[in-house]
């Protein structure tokens, strides 16, 4: 099944519009951030060249996302990172054995099909009953970037000079639709690298322009 990542510019022409389609989500995130003693979702003033247009930035298969999460968990738990052809049950075992570690990870503790990363720096993903009943834990873009940079060498990527990111999806994909084929390179970590590059492109643009990353 395919997963799309969208950039939602946190610009006033969108966020302060009465027709803002993300108004409820941003209000929910603001409440969760306030509960954690953090500032609200930032909203930036309009600048030439910056619009409120929402656009896809990356896409990948859910299974490939779990491959990357597996690699990160193995590394952060001090276990050898090895390539596998299929996840089998070892990823679920990792999640069970290292549940507290997983819940501290912005990369791992996030719903596959929903939820967001905001351009604010905080330690662990935020979760409350409202968040978990909807889009799931709220992630930090800064935290996600740190974790991507940490796992990059284990899957053959230089985080300071990564390969070019894959092209963004040409159109939205549906939940039941498979991700586009022929996307992976021929390295043993082709799946992990493809997802890493998509997430890295999304988060660097998010932090650079002041945007929210939304999973769909």
C-alpha positions, 0 to 999 in steps of 0.5 A: 500500500502506498503512502504520500507525504504532503507539505502544508505551508504554515503561511498566514494566507492559508492558516488564517483563512476561514476556509483553511482545510487544516484548521481542526488539525492545527487546533488539535496540535496546538492543544497538545503542544500547549499541554507539553509546555511548548509553543503553538504551531508556527505561522509565518507571514507571506513572502513573495514566492511562498504560497499556501499551496499544499503539494505532495513531496514524496511517496513510498510503500508502507512496508518500505517505511517499516524496513527503515524503522527496523533499521533505525531501531536496530541501530539505536538499540545497539544491535547490528543492522543487517538487510532482509528481504522480508520483515517477517516477525522480527520487526514486531518483536523489536517493537515489543522488546524496545517499546519505550525506545520506539515511543521516543522515536519520531521516525518509528512512533508515527501512524503510517497513514495519518498524522503530521510533523511540525517544524518545532524542536521537541524531544519525544513525539507528543501523544494524548487521547485526542491525537491517538484517536485521530492522526496519531502521535505528533512528530517534530521535524527537527527530531525526525531529521536527527534520526534520519541523519543517525541511521543514514550511514547504516544504510549506505547514505552520507547524510551530509551529501545524500543522493538526489531525492526521488521525484514527488508523486505525480498524483495522490495515491489511494490507501489500497493502491500499491506504490509505484514500482522500480523505485529502489536502487540495487543496494541491499538497503534499496527500500530503506534508502528510498524511504530515507530520501523521501523523508529527508526531502520532506523534512528539509523542505519543511524546516527550510520553508516553514511547513507541516508534513502530513501523511496520507 
